[in-house]
Amino acid sequence: MVNLTCVINHRSGVAPNVTWFLNDIPMVQTGANGFQNGVFVETEKFPISTVSKLVIWSASPKNEGKYTCGGTIVYPDSVVLRLTRKIRIFAKKTGEIYSFCMKM
């Protein structure tokens, strides 16, 4: 699971609508909270800030890319998501566990 959190502080008292982008293309919402392919968003508006969380339940290479969060009255910010798979190998003779990262 991948959780991306975007916090927008707005002292103007006007809570902006939040838009998520993947590789500079707006992500299209398909339901109340859901996007496509197991990607969901939850946005909470407070008096001086807005918090938006984008959750990818079963991340795969198709979810890699630049994620951008922004609103109509704020400067957007981005993060690049690259996935790796952590593999654990058990050596039966010694009982030692080795772990390493491998690009998917």
Steps between C-alpha positions, in 0.01 A plus 500: 500500500620851414366806682574850366390791717462859382452782753391839367509789747260780413478799725242669280224288651407367157566127480623408151378203303783247469598340170740206466704453182700201376776599257335845458165347396203560735387180669133439422283419798261207435300505823450677832856426617640275231713548197591209275699180559481491880602864552294692755507853634373651824497876550424684824453877515585691817479876578864569405608186311385225264642147526466263205620138515543291187519126573605229255388167646695259281779700342659366183733641233199657322467732804852640464544860397481860615208569734402864542255649747365850462204727523355788307658764724826327601831408340507123431762264644619165363665173598633226272396146592731212410419153627741236622429155631663386823583133479582289805707187452524241777820293514397166652847394616586805707156641577613844389263728313632718219304783349569723203315730266439415139353717229162364383 
